[in-house]
């Protein structure tokens, strides 16, 4: 079974998107987004394959979505450790456990 943190393994070079969707406490999306930027902003730039990331929210449903763009598969152990550390920092902001998914980029322009 593939770990939800693990992108699919392919032989040819492809790009990947990682998504983390989380339900936050009412009115806490902006605070979570700032903590996300503060935590990952300096770390992610040094990770091999990392390209860019976005944090978005549906304020009406208190749902956030983080999207990472990767040119290569990240180090799963490094990413898992960072997610655990960040999760501990935002525990009081989260209403439900976040879901993590990986997607292979099929087309872009």
DABEL-V782055 format. One record per helix or strand of 3 or more residues. SS is the DSSP state (H for helix, E for strand). FROM is the first residue (numbers start at 1). TO is the last residue. If there is no record, write none. Layout:
ss & from & to
SS & FROM & TO
SS & FROM & TO
This chain:
ss & from & to
E & 16 & 24
H & 29 & 44
E & 50 & 58
E & 63 & 70
H & 76 & 89
E & 99 & 104
